[in-house]
Amino acid sequence: MMSVNLPKICFMRVLNILTHVVKYEPAVESSHDAIILIIPGNPGVMTFYEVFMEELFLKGEKKIPVWGISHAGHHKRSTIIGQPTNEEIKDVENSPDIHSLKGQIKHKIAFIKNHIPANKKLILIGHSIGCYIILKMMDELPRRKVIKSYLLFPTIERMLVSPNGVILGPILMYLRWLAILPVYFLSLLPQDLQSRLIGWHFRSNKVPGCAIRGALNLFDPTVAANASYMASQEMHEVKNCDHKLVQRHLSKLCLYYGTSDRWCPVQYYSEIKEHFPDGDIRLCKEGMEHAFCLTSSTKMASVMWPWIKDDINK
């Protein structure tokens, strides 16, 4: 789909990090009390999700704001700026490494605390590791603040022993720096040539322009290092499902699994469905892949919108 609504691209200070934020907002200030906030996977560049965001915005008749926040350090313009304020120091004192998985959780909590208007409630949408981040955030947010959290292709457990984890886990944990050297040399190429290389990589799939623009960030060695570092932490930290955490927030969760997902296979869906028979836990019937934002953004928005509409109107 050709974009007809240009997003507002912001770079906002969050925990002393210049953070990439994408917003689709009504032309006049919305009287609606909800904001849809998207937490991405890894690499966590919201540019990948612009078509998905736009589709949700259009289905809400351009009345409900749709925001997305990139992970700290995953956009090439995401840098440390100035000195941290006393409040920022307090916020990160238990997680000084902002680019770690725990740091990214703190980063999102701080964004909501400091940049989401107090009178607005949230529809949270997480993708992949963004689902794990949302789950960990839930205990830190006022219960009334969150209307619903949608966890798409949720990597919330046993990543290292998943089909992809078995292959990629050891590389991400112990050999990730080997990937940084070629990125450094690729970063020296003109951007036009970088775009052509990305187009060649995706030649078997028809991907939107936002996917090409999002992938350009990965030609930055610092971004590649930050994304691979976070991925290595995911392998170490995302182990058994925290059933007590899920249970505490079950009424506000919707988990959506794929049928061919090699990060969270159908086995994980079956087991969590059995553990929480009353939970809103669904299996994709549309054949969408884990990286849905590359090829199935419109389809995903169409599947999700009736659920979101019902939750907002309750």
C-alpha positions in Angstrom: 0.0 0.0 0.0 1.3 3.5 -0.9 1.5 5.7 2.2 -1.1 8.5 2.2 -0.5 9.7 5.8 3.0 10.8 6.7 4.1 9.9 10.2 5.6 12.5 12.6 9.2 11.5 13.2 10.5 12.6 16.6 13.8 12.3 18.5 12.9 12.5 22.2 15.1 12.4 25.2 14.5 9.3 27.2 16.9 8.4 30.0 19.6 10.6 28.5 19.2 8.9 25.1 18.0 10.6 21.9 15.2 8.2 21.1 13.5 7.6 17.7 9.7 7.8 18.0 7.1 7.5 15.2 3.7 9.0 15.6 0.5 8.9 13.6 -1.8 11.5 15.1 -5.1 13.2 14.4 -5.0 16.5 12.6 -6.6 18.1 15.6 -6.0 17.2 19.2 -7.8 13.9 19.9 -10.5 13.8 22.6 -10.1 10.0 22.7 -8.6 8.8 26.0 -6.5 6.0 24.4 -3.1 5.9 22.7 -1.9 2.8 20.8 1.8 2.3 21.7 4.0 -0.2 19.8 7.1 -1.8 21.3 9.2 -3.4 18.5 11.2 -6.6 18.2 15.0 -6.7 17.6 16.3 -4.9 15.7 14.1 -2.3 17.3 13.7 0.3 14.6 10.1 1.6 14.4 10.6 2.5 10.7 9.9 -1.2 9.9 6.4 -0.8 11.4 5.2 2.3 9.6 2.8 0.6 7.3 1.3 -1.4 10.2 1.0 1.8 12.3 -0.7 3.6 9.4 -3.2 0.8 8.8 -4.2 0.9 12.5 -4.5 4.7 12.3 -6.7 4.5 9.3 -8.9 1.8 10.8 -9.4 4.1 13.8 -10.7 6.7 11.4 -7.6 8.8 12.2 -9.0 9.6 15.6 -6.8 7.4 17.8 -3.1 8.2 18.1 -0.7 5.4 17.1 2.8 5.8 18.5 5.9 3.6 18.3 9.2 3.8 20.2 12.4 2.4 18.9 14.9 0.7 21.2 17.6 2.8 22.7 20.6 2.8 20.3 18.9 0.9 17.5 18.5 4.0 15.3 21.6 5.6 13.8 20.6 9.0 15.3 20.0 7.5 18.8 22.8 8.7 20.9 23.6 9.8 24.4 22.9 13.5 24.9 24.2 15.7 27.6 24.4 14.8 31.2 21.6 12.8 32.9 19.3 14.7 35.2 18.8 13.6 38.8 15.5 12.0 37.9 17.2 10.1 35.0 20.0 8.9 37.3 17.3 7.6 39.8 15.5 5.8 37.0 18.5 3.9 35.7 20.3 3.3 39.0 19.3 -0.4 39.0 20.1 -0.8 35.3 23.0 1.4 34.2 23.5 -0.2 30.8 20.7 1.3 28.8 21.4 -1.0 25.7 20.9 -4.2 27.7 17.6 -6.0 27.8 16.9 -4.8 31.3 17.9 -1.3 30.3 15.5 -1.3 27.3 12.7 -2.2 29.8 13.6 0.8 32.0 13.8 2.9 28.8 10.2 2.1 27.8 8.9 2.6 31.4 10.6 6.0 31.5 9.1 6.9 28.1 5.6 6.2 29.3 6.2 7.9 32.6 7.5 11.1 31.0 6.0 11.4 27.6 2.5 9.7 27.7 -0.1 12.3 28.9 -1.3 11.3 32.4 -5.0 11.4 31.2 -4.3 8.8 28.4 -4.7 5.1 28.7 -2.7 2.6 26.6 -3.3 -0.1 24.2 0.2 -1.8 24.1 1.3 -3.9 21.1 4.5 -5.8 21.4 6.3 -7.8 18.7 8.8 -10.6 19.5 11.1 -9.4 22.3 8.9 -6.4 22.6 6.3 -8.8 24.2 8.8 -9.7 26.9 9.5 -6.0 27.5 5.8 -5.3 27.9 5.3 -8.2 30.3 8.1 -7.0 32.5 6.7 -3.4 32.3 3.2 -4.5 33.5 4.1 -4.7 37.2 5.6 -1.2 36.9 2.6 0.6 35.4 -0.6 1.6 37.1 -3.2 -1.2 36.3 -5.7 1.4 35.2 -3.2 2.8 32.7 -3.3 -0.2 30.4 -6.5 -1.2 28.6 -4.9 -4.2 26.9 -1.6 -5.6 25.9 -1.3 -7.5 22.6 1.7 -9.8 22.3 2.4 -10.7 18.7 4.7 -13.7 18.1 5.8 -13.5 21.7 9.4 -14.5 22.6 8.6 -14.6 26.3 10.3 -18.0 27.0 13.0 -20.5 26.1 14.5 -18.5 23.2 17.8 -20.4 23.3 16.2 -23.8 22.8 13.8 -22.7 20.1 14.5 -23.9 16.6 16.2 -20.6 15.7 17.8 -20.3 19.1 19.6 -23.6 18.7 21.3 -22.3 15.6 21.7 -18.6 16.2 22.0 -18.6 20.0 25.7 -19.7 20.3 26.6 -17.2 17.5 24.8 -14.3 19.2 26.3 -15.2 22.6 29.9 -15.9 21.8 30.7 -14.8 18.2 28.5 -11.7 17.6 31.5 -9.4 17.2 32.4 -11.2 14.0 29.4 -9.6 12.4 30.4 -6.1 13.3 33.6 -6.0 11.1 31.7 -6.5 7.7 29.1 -3.9 8.9 31.9 -1.4 9.4 33.0 -1.8 5.7 29.4 -1.8 4.5 28.9 1.5 6.3 31.4 3.1 4.0 29.3 2.4 0.9 27.0 5.2 -0.5 23.5 5.0 0.9 22.1 4.3 -2.6 24.3 1.2 -2.9 23.3 0.1 0.6 19.6 0.4 -0.4 20.3 -1.7 -3.5 21.9 -4.4 -1.3 18.9 -4.5 1.0 16.6 -4.7 -2.0 18.6 -7.6 -3.3 18.4 -9.3 0.1 14.6 -9.0 0.1 14.3 -9.9 -3.6 12.1 -12.9 -3.0 9.6 -10.8 -1.0 7.7 -7.7 -1.8 8.6 -5.5 1.1 7.4 -1.9 1.7 9.8 1.1 1.4 9.8 1.5 5.2 11.5 -1.9 5.5 14.3 -0.7 3.3 14.7 2.5 5.2 14.6 0.7 8.5 17.2 -1.8 7.4 19.6 1.1 6.5 20.1 1.7 10.2 21.8 -1.7 10.4 24.6 -0.5 8.3 25.7 1.6 11.2 28.3 -0.4 13.3 27.1 1.1 16.6 23.5 0.1 15.8 24.6 -3.4 14.8 26.6 -3.7 18.0 23.7 -2.6 20.2 21.2 -4.9 18.4 23.5 -7.9 18.6 24.3 -7.2 22.2 20.7 -7.0 23.1 20.1 -10.3 21.2 22.9 -12.0 23.1 21.2 -10.9 26.4 17.9 -12.3 25.1 19.5 -15.8 24.7 20.8 -15.6 28.3 17.8 -14.1 30.0 14.6 -15.2 28.3 14.3 -18.7 29.8 11.2 -20.3 31.4 7.9 -18.5 31.1 7.1 -16.5 34.2 3.7 -18.0 34.8 3.1 -15.9 37.9 3.7 -12.7 36.0 1.4 -13.8 33.2 -1.3 -14.8 35.7 -1.2 -11.5 37.4 -2.0 -9.7 34.2 -3.9 -12.4 32.3 -7.1 -10.4 31.9 -5.2 -7.6 30.1 -3.2 -9.9 27.8 -3.8 -11.3 24.3 -1.0 -13.6 23.0 -0.9 -14.3 19.3 1.3 -17.1 18.0 2.4 -18.2 14.5 2.1 -21.6 12.9 5.6 -21.5 11.4 7.5 -19.4 13.9 11.0 -20.7 14.7 11.4 -18.4 17.7 8.2 -19.3 19.5 7.0 -22.5 17.9 3.5 -24.0 18.1 4.6 -26.2 21.0 4.9 -23.0 23.1 1.4 -21.9 22.1 0.0 -25.3 23.0 1.7 -25.4 26.4 0.8 -21.9 27.5 -2.8 -22.4 26.2 -3.0 -25.5 28.4 -1.6 -23.7 31.4 -4.0 -20.7 31.0 -7.2 -22.2 29.4 -9.1 -19.1 30.2 -6.5 -16.7 28.7 -6.9 -14.9 25.4 -4.3 -16.9 23.6 -4.7 -17.3 19.8 -3.0 -19.1 16.9 -2.6 -17.3 13.6 -4.8 -18.6 10.9 -3.5 -16.3 8.2 -0.1 -17.9 7.6 1.8 -14.8 8.8 5.5 -15.1 9.6 7.4 -14.0 12.7 8.7 -10.8 11.0 5.1 -9.8 9.9 6.1 -6.1 9.5 8.1 -7.1 6.4 5.3 -8.7 4.4 2.0 -8.8 6.3 1.5 -5.4 8.0 -1.9 -4.7 6.4 -3.2 -8.2 7.1 -2.0 -8.0 10.8 -3.8 -4.7 11.2 -7.0 -6.1 9.7 -6.9 -9.1 12.1 -6.2 -7.0 15.1 -8.5 -4.0 14.7 -11.8 -5.7 15.7 -10.1 -6.8 19.0 -8.7 -3.4 19.6 -12.0 -1.7 18.8 -13.9 -3.9 21.2 -11.4 -3.3 24.0 -11.4 0.5 23.5 -15.2 0.6 23.5 -15.7 -1.5 26.6 
